Structure formats: structure tokens, C-alpha cells
Amino acid sequence: MQYYYARRNLDFSSPSSSPLESPVYGIVTPDEQLDTKVQLRNRLNSGRLSNMPSGFPFRHVMDSRGTTHISYDPYEFREELRADSRCNGHFAAYISFTTAAAESRPTRSKKDWLSWTAHLPKLDLRPYSRGPSPKVPVAHVRVDPRVLNTVYGKYIERDPRIILRALSISLELGLLVTITLEDCGNCSGLYSVIYIGTANNGHRSLLHTAGSFGDR
């Protein structure tokens, strides 16, 4: 498989037609659009969001015996971003997690892909608008379920910075980021974990090689 190396785009100028980089419509100005993305990018890079659940990128839940377990159930949480030009003083970003088959069956299969998406509000404040403002996806990260079977999967479960920074890369480049295993004929117990970026035209880029990891 052939990959190309991608550069970071500090101007956030990925195509407006990209499903991961849809413009924020309505009366939001270009400066506000850029500012909200920069704020979200910086918070993702910091490795912590104020409202993320305990156990992120998954969730910690407690059973009847008081024992904590990892939950793979879908969730969404809200992150406030500063908007000095607005009367209410803020915009809201949303971070959601789901699995590939969350809508078709109640429990996760070990073969399900895992997916995290960051949204910003698609604001259209016309007088006849009703209900909550629709949300526009601006970053998307998927994880191959095979990765969770490696030592790197254990790192993902324990370190929220891995998925947060992958979301930051997705936001900055306007690409779907997939964390997967490099194809190999005989891996001899070691698997190369790689980050692949996919543009809306299907072009794939090798973004990062995390290293080689054994089974958990």
C-alpha cells in the first residue's frame, strides 16, 4: 500500500466540501470560525477537556460491588469555548464517542471500529429557526479494533492524550484520522501502529508511525 506524507495546515484551509471541514454557516464570521477551531485545537493539544468523562477516551462505570470498569457505550459531552463577540460569551463544542454498530445492537463486538468526533455548532440564527442549532463535524478519529489487542491499545485506554491529539490533527488537517496496523505478512508478534489521514477525495496519507507493539 502506498502512502504520502501530509503537512500540517496552520491556516485550516481544507476544502469546504470536505465532510470533516464543513463551514459554520449563518451569521458566524470567518474570524469567529477560525477562533473557535483554534481554541478547540489548543484544548485538544493540551491533553485535557474540562468536561470529559472519567476514563476518557471511554468511560469508567461502577458496578453494584463498587468495582470500576471500562464502558464502551456511546456518549457525548459539551465543551464551552470563549466567544467575546457574543452576548452569551461562548460557543459550545461537542465530543462524541460511538462504535461502528452502536445503532444496530446494544453491546459492542470486539470487531467493531471505535469512533470519536468533534463538532462545532452550525449556527443559523434566523428568526424562524427553532430547536437546537445543528452540529457540524470538524474532526473525526477512528481506531481499528485490532489496535486494542496490542500494548498500544492499553496506552489508548489509559492515556486520554492519544485520542485528543489525534482529534487535534484531524481538525488541523481536515482529514479523517485512522489509527490502524500496518499490513505485514509475518509480524512475529510485533505490530506497527500507524496513523492514516484520509481526505474527502479518498487520498490517503501516512501521518505518523507510533512504533511496534506486541500483544497485550
C-alpha positions in Angstrom: 0.0 0.0 0.0 1.4 3.4 -1.0 1.1 6.4 1.3 2.1 10.0 1.1 3.3 12.2 3.9 1.0 15.1 4.8 1.9 18.5 6.2 0.1 20.3 8.9 -2.1 23.2 7.6 -1.9 26.0 10.1 -4.4 28.1 8.2 -7.2 25.5 8.5 -7.8 25.8 4.8 -9.0 22.3 4.0 -11.7 22.2 1.3 -15.1 23.5 2.4 -16.7 20.5 0.7 -14.9 18.1 3.0 -17.3 16.2 5.3 -14.9 16.8 8.1 -14.4 20.5 7.5 -17.9 21.9 6.7 -18.1 25.6 7.1 -20.0 27.1 10.0 -23.0 28.9 8.4 -25.3 31.7 9.5 -24.1 34.9 11.0 -20.8 33.5 12.3 -18.0 35.5 10.9 -14.8 33.9 9.3 -12.8 35.2 12.3 -15.2 33.5 14.7 -15.0 30.3 12.7 -11.2 30.3 12.9 -11.1 31.4 16.5 -13.4 28.5 17.7 -11.3 26.0 15.7 -8.0 27.4 17.2 -9.4 27.3 20.7 -10.6 23.7 20.3 -7.3 22.7 18.7 -5.4 24.1 21.6 -7.5 22.4 24.2 -7.2 19.1 22.4 -3.4 19.6 22.2 -3.3 20.3 26.0 -4.5 16.8 26.6 -7.5 17.6 28.7 -11.0 19.0 28.2 -12.9 20.4 31.2 -16.0 18.1 30.9 -14.5 14.9 29.5 -15.7 11.7 31.4 -13.5 9.8 33.8 -11.8 7.1 31.8 -11.7 9.1 28.5 -11.5 8.1 25.7 -14.0 5.6 27.1 -15.9 5.9 30.4 -15.4 4.5 33.8 -18.6 3.0 35.3 -19.1 1.4 38.7 -20.9 -1.9 39.2 -23.1 -2.9 42.2 -20.0 -4.1 44.1 -18.3 -0.7 43.7 -15.8 -2.0 41.2 -14.8 0.3 38.3 -14.9 -1.0 34.7 -14.4 0.5 31.3 -17.7 1.2 29.4 -17.7 1.2 25.6 -21.2 2.7 25.4 -21.7 5.7 23.2 -21.5 9.2 24.9 -21.3 12.9 24.1 -20.1 15.8 26.2 -20.1 19.6 25.8 -17.0 21.9 25.9 -17.5 25.6 26.3 -15.4 27.9 24.0 -14.9 31.6 24.6 -16.8 33.9 22.2 -16.1 37.5 23.3 -18.2 38.9 20.4 -21.3 37.1 21.6 -23.8 38.2 24.1 -23.7 34.9 25.9 -19.9 34.9 25.7 -19.4 31.4 24.4 -19.8 28.7 21.7 -20.1 25.0 22.5 -18.1 22.2 21.0 -19.2 18.6 21.4 -17.1 15.5 21.6 -18.8 12.2 21.0 -17.8 8.5 21.0 -19.5 5.6 19.3 -18.8 2.2 17.9 -19.4 1.1 14.3 -22.6 -0.9 15.2 -23.9 1.1 18.1 -27.3 1.7 16.5 -27.8 -1.9 15.3 -27.1 -3.8 18.6 -26.8 -2.9 22.2 -23.5 -4.4 23.1 -20.1 -3.8 21.4 -18.3 -6.6 19.5 -14.6 -6.8 19.7 -14.6 -6.4 15.9 -16.3 -3.0 16.0 -14.3 0.0 14.9 -14.3 2.8 17.5 -15.0 6.4 16.5 -14.6 9.8 18.1 -16.0 13.0 16.5 -15.7 16.7 17.5 -18.5 19.0 16.5 -19.0 22.8 16.4 -22.4 24.4 16.2 -23.7 25.2 12.7 -25.4 28.4 13.6 -28.2 29.9 11.7 -30.0 32.5 13.8 -32.8 33.5 11.5 -36.0 34.4 13.3 -37.8 31.2 12.2 -35.1 28.9 13.4 -36.4 26.5 16.1 -34.8 23.9 18.3 -31.1 23.4 19.0 -28.6 24.5 16.4 -27.3 21.6 14.3 -23.8 20.5 14.8 -21.1 20.3 12.2 -18.3 17.6 12.4 -14.9 19.2 12.3 -12.7 16.3 13.4 -13.0 12.5 13.2 -10.8 9.7 14.6 -11.3 6.0 14.1 -9.5 3.2 15.8 -9.1 -0.3 14.3 -10.3 -2.8 16.9 -7.1 -4.9 16.3 -5.1 -2.0 17.8 -6.8 -2.5 21.1 -5.4 -6.1 21.2 -1.8 -4.6 21.3 0.1 -2.9 24.0 -0.7 0.4 22.2 -4.4 -0.3 22.8 -3.7 -0.4 26.6 -2.0 3.0 26.2 -5.1 4.4 24.4 -7.3 3.2 27.2 -5.1 4.8 29.9 -3.9 8.0 28.3 -6.6 10.4 27.1 -3.9 12.5 25.3 -3.6 9.9 22.5 -7.2 10.4 21.1 -7.3 14.1 22.0 -4.2 14.8 20.0 -5.4 12.6 17.1 -8.6 14.7 17.1 -6.4 17.9 17.0 -4.6 16.5 14.0 -7.8 15.7 12.2 -9.2 19.2 12.9 -6.0 20.9 11.8 -5.6 18.9 8.6 -9.3 18.4 7.7 -8.7 14.7 7.4 -10.3 11.5 8.8 -7.6 10.1 11.1 -7.5 6.3 11.3 -5.3 4.5 13.9 -4.6 1.0 12.5 -2.0 -1.7 12.0 0.4 -1.7 9.0 -0.2 -4.7 6.8 2.5 -7.4 7.2 3.0 -10.9 6.1 4.6 -12.2 9.3 4.6 -9.7 12.1 6.4 -12.2 14.5 4.3 -10.9 17.5 5.1 -7.2 16.8 2.7 -4.9 15.1 3.4 -1.5 13.6 0.7 1.0 14.7 0.2 3.8 12.1 -1.9 6.9 11.7 -3.5 7.3 8.3 -5.2 10.5 7.1 -8.0 10.3 4.5 -9.2 13.3 2.6 -12.7 13.7 1.2 -11.4 12.7 -2.2 -10.1 9.4 -0.8 -6.5 10.4 -0.9 -4.6 8.6 2.0 -1.5 10.0 3.8 0.7 8.4 6.3 0.7 10.9 9.2 2.5 9.1 12.0 4.1 5.8 12.9 3.6 5.2 16.6 6.0 2.2 16.7 5.9 -1.6 17.0 3.9 -3.2 19.8 3.3 -6.7 20.9 0.1 -8.4 22.0 -1.4 -7.3 25.4 
